[in-house]
Amino acid sequence: MNDLDCQQFVEQVTSFLEGDLGPDAEQSFIDHLALCDGCDRYLDQVRQTVQALEGLPADSISPTTRTALLDAFRSQT
């Protein structure tokens, strides 16, 4: 039985892509992915974003902008 919901799926996307999920968590992630078209699209969007930003230098934005972006992302949880 797959107990993973969409919110948990979203929270685990980075860990999944980086290979940091344990075997049981990874299987729950994959099981949810097989059943949920919305999460399938979300994972694809994250993969495309990572690919598009791969070559971007880490220091290409100002420290102030970086802090503002990180604060905005953190406030979304």
N, C-alpha and C positions, 0 to 999 in steps of 0.2 A: 504494500500500500504506500502511496506517495503522499506524504504529509506536507510537502513543501508548497507554500502558496507563492503568489506572484511577488509580493513584497520581499519575502525571503530570497526568492530567486534573484531579484535585482540586487539585493545586498551581497550576494555571493558571486556575481558576474566577474568581478576583478580577480577574486581568488581562483575561480574556475579557469579563466584565461591564463593565469600565471601558474597553473598546476599545483595550487596550494590547498585544494580540498582533499580531505581524507577519502578513502574508497567509498564509504557509505554515503557521505555527503555528495560526492561526485555522482554516484548512481541516482540519488534523489533528484539532483540537478538535471541530469540527463532524462530521467523519467518525466519530470515536469516539462522539460523542453519538448518532448515528444507529444505531449498532450495540449500544449498551450501555444497557439499561433501568435498571440501578442508577445509572449516572451521570446519566441523564436525570432520575431522581427526586431525586438529590442537587442538581443544578443548580436544579431547581424549589424545593427546600427553601431553598437559599441565597437565591434571588430573593425568596421569601416572607419570610424573615428580614430581609433588607435593607428590604423594603417596610414591614414591621411596625415597624422601628426608625428609620425615616427622621426622624420628628418628635422623637425623643428628644434632649434637650439633651446636649451633650458633657460637661458638668460635673454630670450627674445622679448620678454615683457618686463616692465618696470617692477620693482619690488612692491610698490604700492598697489599696482593692478593685480599682481599675483596674490597678495594678501586679501584684497577685496574679493577676488574670484574664489579663493579657498574658503573664506568666511561665508560666501553665498552658498557654496556647495554644502558646507557643514550645517547650515541653518535649514536645509531641505530635509534632514532626517528627523 
